[in-house]
């Protein structure tokens, strides 16, 4: 399985696939679970196609059933080109999950969640800062439940929207319906170029493939 490791200090971080075997062994030793306790406080983003039980548990707990794609599909699509998922560690402690979808110069933060017991401790904003730094030359998007007074969790939706706005994301004015949920698309770009809906659907088509994308469109009319 291919693995990518990077930390909050991103200027000298490289994908494992881009370095030599000798360098790879050195990096893997440096960031191995047995050595993580030496670097407490620094976040480690570890990507692999074989997520640990921490990822699976957090994925199930953080997202309601109607917002979760089947995990096997996420794993199948996480080939490093179309998508990657990361477990974020602070030392030996898994603190968050992150699943990104890639298309051209667009990075879609498809799933992101901090361990429920650690929320409010600053991990979310640190991770968002890291993402903006790592992909500073690319356009970022993510989706949040659209604030609507008709829903009981309106306060939670507003709080989530405010969090991402504080992290540098802006409301794009676009929304998308998936199942019974209406999401508002948020965007961030250093050059202020935004992802339009045509590009969004091109990204989703590239991610799902032609056949699954056709079903996706039919299901979300």
N, C-alpha and C positions, 0 to 999 in steps of 0.2 A: 504494500500500500504506500502511496506517496504521502509524504508528510511535509508540512510547511510550518516553520516556527519563527515567530518574530516577537519583539518586546516593545514596550513603550518608547524605547530609544530606537527609532526606525531608520535613521539615516544610514546605518551600516548593516541593516538586516537584509538577508537574501533568502529567496525560496530555496529549500533544500535541493530541489531539482536543478538549480543553477550553479551549484558548487561541486567541487571534486569530492571523491569518495573519502579522502583523508580529512578534508574540511567538514564533510557531513558527519563523520564519526566524532570529530571534536565538538561540533555544535550540539549533537545529540547527547554527548556526555555532559556538556555544560548545562543543558536544560532538562536532563533526565529527572524523573520524579524523585530519585534518591538525592539529587543535589539541589532541588528547588528550595529547600529550607534555608539555604545559604543566601537566597536572594529575595527574602520576604519584602513585600511591598511593591515589587515590580511585576507588572502583568505580563503573562506569557500567553500568546495566542497559538494554540496547537491545532493544526488542521490534519485530518486523516479521514480516509474513507471508512474507517472502522471506529465509530464513536464509542466511548465508554458508557457505562451504565449511568454516569452522572448526566451526560447529555440527554439520554433517553428519558430519564426521570424528570429532568427540568422541562424538557419539551412537552411532556404529557401534562405536567402540573401548571405550566405557565399559559398554555393556550387552550381555550375551550374546543371541544370536539369539532364544532362547525368551522373553526379557523385552522385546523391542522390538516395538512396534506399527509397521506400515508407515509410513514417513516421509510418504508422500503423504496418509495419513489424518490424521496429526498436523497437517499443513499445512492440510488441508481444514477441520478442526475449530477451528483457531486463528483464530477470527473476532473475537476481542476480547470476546465475550460469554460464550461457553462455555469458551474456553481462550485462553491466550497463551503464546508461548515467547519467552525472552529469551536473548541472548548477553551474558555478563558480561565487561566489559573492565576491565583495569587499564592505563590509558594506551592504547596501541595493541595491547596484548597480550590476546587472548581467554583468559580463565582458567576459565570455567565455562559450562555450559548449564543452563537452568531452563525447565521447562514446567509451567504451572499450569492446573488445571481449576477452573471457578467454578460454584457453584450456591447461590442465595440468599445466606446469610451464610457459606458454606463455601468455603474455598480448599484444594484438593487439590494438594499438590506432587507431581505425577505423575512427572516425571523431573527429577533433579538430579545433576550430575556435575561435578567439578573436573578440569581437565587433569591427566592422570596424572603429568606431569613437575613439577607444582606442588603436589601433595598434601603435606600436612604443613607448609605454609607459613602456615596460618591463614586461607586464603581461604574454606574451607567454613564455618567458624564465623562469619566476618564476613558472609557472604551470608545465613546463617540468621538472624543478628541483624537484618539489614536487612528480611528477609521478615516477621519478627515485628513489627517497628516499622511497616512499611507496612500490614500487615493486622491491626493491634492490636485492631480492633473486630470482627474476624471469627474464625471457628473454623478452625483449621488441622489438616489431617491429611496423613499420608504413609504409605507402606508400605515395609517392609524385609523381606528374606528372614527367615523365622522361624528362630531358632537351633535347630538340631537336630543332635545328635551323630551322626546317620546320614549326614551330609554331610561331604565332605572339607574344605570351606571353612568349617567351624564357627568357627574363630578369626576369620576375616574377617567372618562374620555377627555375631558378638558385638562385634567392634570397631566395626562400622557402627551397631549398636544403641546402644552406649555413646556414640558420637559424638552421635547425635541426642538422647539423654537429657541429655548435657552442654549441648546447645543449647536445652534447655527443653521438649522433647517428652516425653510420658509414654506408657507402654504402656496401651492402651485395654482390653485383654482380648479384643479382637476380632481375627479373622483371616479371610483370604479366599484362595480357591484360584483361580489363573489359569493355565490350562494345567497344567503339571506342578509349578508353583511355588506354595508356600504362603507368603503374606505376613502379617506381623503389622502391624496398623494402629496407628500412633502419633498422638498428638493434642496440640495446644496451644491453650489459650484463656485470655484474661485473666480471664474471668468463670467459668472452670472448667466451663463447659457443654460436654458432649462430643457428638460425632457418633455416633449409633447406626447399626446396620446397615441399618435401613429407610431412613434418610437417605442412607447411602452408596450403596445401590442406586438411590435416586431420582436422586442425582447422576450415576451412571453411565448411567442411562436418559436423562437430559437431555443428557448428552454424546454418547452414541452415536446417539440417536434410537431410536424404538420398534422398528424392524425389526432394526437391528444389535444392539440390546440383547437382543432375544430370542435371537439367535444366540450372543451372549456368554454368556447364562445357560445355554444348552444345552451349549456347549463347556466350561464350567467346573463342571459338576455333579460 
